[in-house]
Amino acid sequence: MAEELPIETRRFKQLRHELGLTQQAFAESLHIKGSIADIERGKTKLPGATVARLLKTYNVNPLWLYGESEQKHLEAEQSLMPKVVTLDVERNENIAMVNVKASAGYAHNLQDTEWYDTLPAFNLPLPEYRNASFRAFQVQGDSMLPVLQQGEWVIAKAEESLGALSENNIYVVVLGDTVVVKKTQFTPSGLRLISLNSLYPPIDVKPAEVREIWRVTAKITSNLDQPATSLDDLTREMREGFVSLKSLLGKS
């Protein structure tokens, strides 16, 4: 019977036994509310948030968990914290602003202090923007409609590792050659970057491809009287356009 269970279910239970933990203790260590009995029975799928917590707490390789690797544990996660920050005259950390044009070279200049000096920066005298690193990124494209529009700015907080990711948040993800704003989800093959606009397919990347990751905490917008078009509105407009085109073709 056990052999019929998914490999991630069997390995999840194996880990608990190897750690010598009860189901309750294991659940508490992984911030799971309630019992994990249904996960171990294969009745409930292993949540992506739990996979992330296994990585953060026990350095468990997600690929091993899903049977894609024989390496059970990863080395201590490489820190994804920014290598360069800028300071104001009072030695407080600035919030550097990365516009659409600058984002094209951002990933290639992560450790170039002179390049950062070319970026505009500001400071927010609010307690929630102290004792952490923040950066502002300009939104490009419409992949995150209806929450984020083209040209808006997001203020994001640096995350130290992928283990801190939550499927409920939006992140600025810095890859080797690009910067994207997406939701995230752990998968058997690594990390999936998800757009809110369903017209855009998800992007699958390997964890090692992520150079920095920033959790979006706020946005700056000038579109106060121009609410973002909802996906329902977009769908309706496309259908209306299709009906009009069909009507024109019928008359020709």
Secondary structure, DSSP 8 states (H G I E B T S, - for coil): -GGGS-HHHHHHHHHHHHHT--HHHHHHHTT--S-SHHHHHTSS---HHHHHHHHHHH-B-HHHHTTS-S--B--S----S-S---B-TTS-B-EEEE-HHHHHHHGGGTT-HHHHTTS-EE---SGGGSSS-EEEEE--SSTTTTTS-TT-EEEEEE-S-GGG--TTSEEEEE-SS-EEEEEEEEETTEEEEE-SSTTS--EEE-GGG--EEEEEEEEE-S-TTS----HHHHHHHHHHHHHHHHHHHHH-
